[in-house]
């Protein structure tokens, strides 16, 4: 017997929260444009901090010994704990992080941003939280180099400087 999985859009609370997030992000961009980058960075830091807090609540520990170990924990939380993607393939090398997010379950949010002339980088939770993670682990600043959506998958590149 196969299990029928409901779309997140069938959940009224999910729809409300995503609607609030869409409205907040697009409004922030309309008012501040590129100047909203500080808010986006803070959003990513909050997501990373919440991930760490959730890890403690469920008795897990996010391994911050090196970028590869942290990325493995990051992937586990996004795919298993939050179930927000089917998988994340990643490569961490030098000052670059490349992530392939497979079957992103919140792509409707970043699609909406792009459709409303807001770059995905202003609100992509995966990219923003990954920046905060890399900065936490290495202590160096990171930026989003590129984000591309392909069907339900997304390619994210971060660059340290």
Secondary structure, 3 states (H helix, E strand, C coil): CCCCCCCHHHCHHHHHHHHHHHHHHHHHHHHHHHHHHHHHHHHHHHHHHHHHHHHHHCCCCCCCCCHHHHHHHHHHHHHHHCCCCCEEEEEEECCEEEEEEECCCCHHHHHHHHHCCCCHHHCCHHHHHHHHHHHHHHCCCEEEEEEEEECCEEEEEEEEC
